[in-house]
Amino acid sequence: MGYTPSMRDRCLGGRMHVRTAMRLFVIVGICAILALAAVLYVKFRKASFVLLIPSSVVGLTIAALLTERHRFVWPIIVQSCFHVGLSVYALLIFSFYFFIKPLYILMITNWMFKTMYSEKNAVFYGESAAIYAALFTFLGYNLWQARVSFAYRNHLLRNANFATPSQKPTVVVVNKPVEYVSTHY
């Protein structure tokens, strides 16, 4: 590994190497899976099989970190891109209900928090701001995760290309005596 890391192998303004960021993603993924497993165990036991997909993504990301194979990074890239699309879609749907049909949001929040508000008020705007903040945070995290995952994949490809020679060395024979020249090599 004679490869020296450059700024393209770093994220967060050069503060963190992409390998460290990938380890951070694994830790966050494991914590999220454990939290979802606890919620699903309490409320929806039969839906626990849904966690097989994120668990396999975390497992393959761990394998990518241990074996340094760039092919194992694709699942986390795909999952990040899926979550980006999902959060953009959720922002679009929530914005529709916030601006066009706010009474539907009031109806759901009244049901969730056992309140009886009939008009938009400070609580409605606070809850909506919290939902927007959560959706934008989720979007930003997944955009960053996708970008760092692509950078880590490129880092692994550069290391693989640097470690393996691209061609065999050329051997040149100088001043070979004529008597050794033969046609049956």
Secondary structure, 3 states (H helix, E strand, C coil): CCCCCCHHHEECCCCEEHHHHHHHHHHHHHHHHHHHHHHHHHHCHHHHHHHHHHHHHHHHHHHHHHHCCHHHHHHHHHHHHHHHHHHHHHHHHHHHHHHCCHHHHHHHHHHHHCCCCCCCCHHHHHHHHHHHHHHHHHHHHHHHHHHHHHHHHHHHHHHHHHHCCCCCCCCCCCCCCHHHCCCCC
